[in-house]
Amino acid sequence: MAIRGSVETSLAELAARVRRRADGQPGRFLLGIAGPPGAGKSTLARGIRDELNLAAGTRIAEVAPMDGFHLTNTQLRALGVLDRKGEPDTFDAAGYVALLRTVRETALGVPVPWPTYDREVHEPVPGGVVIDAASIVVTEGNYLLLDDRAHPEWAEVRPLLDETWYLDVPRPIIEQRLLRRHIRGGRTPEAAKTKVAQSDLRNAALVEATRARADLVLRKAGRGYRID
């Protein structure tokens, strides 16, 4: 139904949109979900994957998260940027682009190991998921739509994606979610506030500037989403 000029849609309807776009396309269909930290990108990506697999009655979709390309804490410590973890230059952007290209170019059925991220130990996990028979791959992360002179390494991501969505969330909600995330991860409330204020919200502002480059802008609305 229409809400203030927007359209409310269900997770199943969004998944059906992806399936329609992917049907008949040779090779894999790559969907990118961008948005600021704490927006709920991982939840949306898993939901789309699960809806696609449920409707198909078999595993046709998989999630390939950008977070698996965090540099390790050892690498970040050696570079002196551990306190900035999560910012664009603390990821292996070139590795992410290269593996996205591999996923696009590899025949279905040939396994492609993809790294994930363990939020308990705060480290990437090599080969955390394996993409093989999936004809639809959903990749999600902050910087999929980044395209500026300050971060040219990320500009190669968007051309590799068949469609991109931006998940928009009000800044106060993002701030609350990130505070809870950091405290659950072991930071003190004061350290969590510092991390959010000095790093996460700066990242959020950078990502918000990429919103207009998405094919679809979504906001959570009850059990579904609103297309703005």
QUIVENNOR-V730289 format. One record per pair of residues at least 24 apart in sequence whose C-alpha atoms are under 10 Angstrom apart, sorted by the first residue. I is the first residue (numbers start at 1). J is the second residue. Records with the same first field share a line. If there is no record, write none. Layout:
I->J + J
//
This chain:
1->226
2->226 + 227
3->226 + 227 + 228
4->228
5->227 + 228
6->218 + 219 + 226 + 227 + 228
7->218 + 225 + 226 + 227 + 228
8->218 + 219 + 220 + 221 + 222 + 224 + 225 + 226 + 227 + 228
9->218 + 220 + 221 + 223 + 224 + 225 + 226 + 227
10->220 + 221 + 222 + 223 + 224 + 225 + 226
11->44 + 47 + 48 + 50 + 51 + 52 + 223 + 224 + 225
12->47 + 48 + 50 + 51 + 52 + 54 + 55 + 224
13->48 + 51 + 224 + 225
14->47 + 48 + 51 + 52 + 224 + 225 + 227
15->45 + 47 + 48 + 49 + 50 + 51 + 52 + 53 + 55
16->48 + 51 + 52 + 55
18->48 + 52 + 136 + 138 + 162 + 163
19->52 + 55 + 56 + 60 + 61 + 135 + 136
21->162 + 163
22->135 + 136 + 162 + 163
23->135 + 136
25->135
26->107 + 135
27->103 + 104 + 105 + 106 + 107 + 108 + 134 + 135 + 136
28->61 + 103 + 104 + 105 + 106 + 107 + 108 + 133 + 134 + 135 + 136 + 137 + 162
29->61 + 103 + 104 + 134 + 135 + 136 + 137 + 138 + 160 + 161 + 162 + 163
30->61 + 63 + 64 + 100 + 103 + 104 + 135 + 136 + 137 + 138 + 139 + 160 + 161 + 162 + 163 + 164
31->63 + 64 + 136 + 137 + 138 + 139 + 140 + 160 + 161 + 162 + 163 + 164 + 165
32->63 + 64 + 65 + 66 + 137 + 138 + 139 + 140 + 141 + 144 + 145 + 157 + 158 + 160 + 161 + 162 + 163 + 164 + 165 + 166 + 214 + 215
33->65 + 138 + 139 + 140 + 141 + 142 + 143 + 144 + 145 + 161 + 163 + 164 + 165 + 166 + 167 + 214 + 216 + 217 + 218
34->66 + 139 + 140 + 141 + 142 + 143 + 144 + 145 + 146 + 164 + 165 + 166 + 167 + 168 + 207 + 208 + 210 + 211 + 214 + 217
35->140 + 141 + 142 + 143 + 144 + 145 + 165 + 166 + 167 + 168 + 169 + 204 + 206 + 207 + 208 + 210 + 211 + 214 + 217 + 218
36->141 + 142 + 143 + 166 + 167 + 168 + 169 + 171 + 174 + 200 + 201 + 202 + 203 + 204 + 205 + 206 + 207 + 208 + 209 + 210 + 211
37->86 + 141 + 142 + 143 + 169 + 174 + 175 + 177 + 178 + 196 + 200 + 201 + 203 + 204 + 207
38->142 + 169 + 171 + 173 + 174 + 175 + 176 + 177 + 178 + 179 + 180 + 181 + 200 + 204
39->141 + 142 + 166 + 167 + 168 + 169 + 170 + 171 + 173 + 174 + 175 + 177 + 178 + 204 + 219 + 220
40->140 + 167 + 168 + 169 + 174 + 177 + 219 + 220
41->65 + 139 + 140 + 141 + 142 + 165 + 166 + 167 + 168
42->66 + 67 + 138 + 139 + 140 + 141
43->140
44->138 + 140 + 167 + 220 + 224 + 225
45->137 + 138 + 139 + 140 + 141
46->138 + 139 + 140
48->138
49->136 + 137 + 138
52->136
53->134 + 136
58->134
59->133 + 134 + 135 + 136
60->132 + 133 + 134 + 135 + 136 + 137
61->131 + 132 + 133 + 134 + 135 + 136 + 137 + 138
62->129 + 130 + 131 + 132 + 133 + 134 + 135 + 136 + 137 + 138 + 139
63->114 + 116 + 129 + 130 + 131 + 134 + 136 + 137 + 138 + 139 + 140
64->99 + 100 + 103 + 113 + 114 + 115 + 116 + 128 + 129 + 130 + 131 + 137 + 138 + 139 + 140 + 141
65->96 + 114 + 115 + 116 + 117 + 129 + 137 + 138 + 139 + 140 + 141
66->91 + 92 + 93 + 96 + 97 + 100 + 114 + 115 + 116 + 117 + 139 + 140 + 141 + 142 + 143 + 144
67->91 + 92 + 96 + 115 + 116 + 117 + 118 + 119 + 123 + 124 + 125 + 139 + 140 + 141 + 142
68->92 + 96 + 114 + 115 + 116 + 117 + 118 + 123 + 124 + 125 + 126 + 127 + 128 + 129 + 141
69->93 + 94 + 95 + 96 + 114 + 115 + 116 + 117 + 123 + 124 + 125 + 126
70->96 + 115 + 116 + 117 + 122 + 123 + 124 + 125
71->123 + 124
72->122 + 123 + 124 + 125
73->122 + 123 + 124
74->123
83->195 + 198 + 199
84->195 + 198 + 199 + 200
85->195 + 199 + 200
86->142 + 199 + 200 + 203
87->142 + 143 + 199 + 200 + 202 + 203 + 204 + 206
88->142 + 143 + 146 + 150 + 151 + 153 + 154 + 203 + 206
89->151 + 153 + 154
92->153 + 154
93->143 + 151 + 152 + 153 + 154 + 155 + 156 + 157
94->153 + 154 + 156 + 157
96->153 + 154 + 156 + 157
97->144 + 153 + 154 + 155 + 156 + 157 + 158 + 160
98->156 + 157
100->137 + 139 + 157 + 160 + 161
101->156 + 157 + 160 + 161
103->131 + 132 + 135 + 137 + 160
104->135 + 137 + 160 + 161
106->131 + 132
107->132 + 133 + 135
108->132 + 133 + 134 + 135
109->133 + 134 + 135
110->134
119->181 + 182 + 184 + 185
120->184 + 185 + 186
121->185
122->185
137->161
138->163 + 164
139->164
140->164 + 165 + 166
141->166 + 207
142->166 + 167 + 203 + 204 + 206 + 207 + 208 + 210
143->203 + 204 + 206 + 207 + 208 + 210
144->207 + 210 + 213 + 214
145->207 + 208 + 209 + 210 + 211 + 212 + 213 + 214
146->206 + 207 + 208 + 209 + 210 + 211 + 213
147->209 + 210 + 213
148->210
158->213 + 214
162->215
163->214 + 215 + 216
164->213 + 214 + 215 + 216 + 217
165->211 + 213 + 214 + 215 + 216 + 217 + 218 + 227
166->207 + 208 + 210 + 211 + 212 + 213 + 214 + 215 + 216 + 217 + 218 + 219 + 227
167->208 + 211 + 214 + 216 + 217 + 218 + 219 + 220 + 225 + 226 + 227
168->208 + 211 + 217 + 218 + 219 + 220 + 226 + 227 + 228
169->208 + 218 + 219 + 220
170->219
171->201 + 204 + 205
174->200 + 201 + 204
175->200 + 201 + 204
//
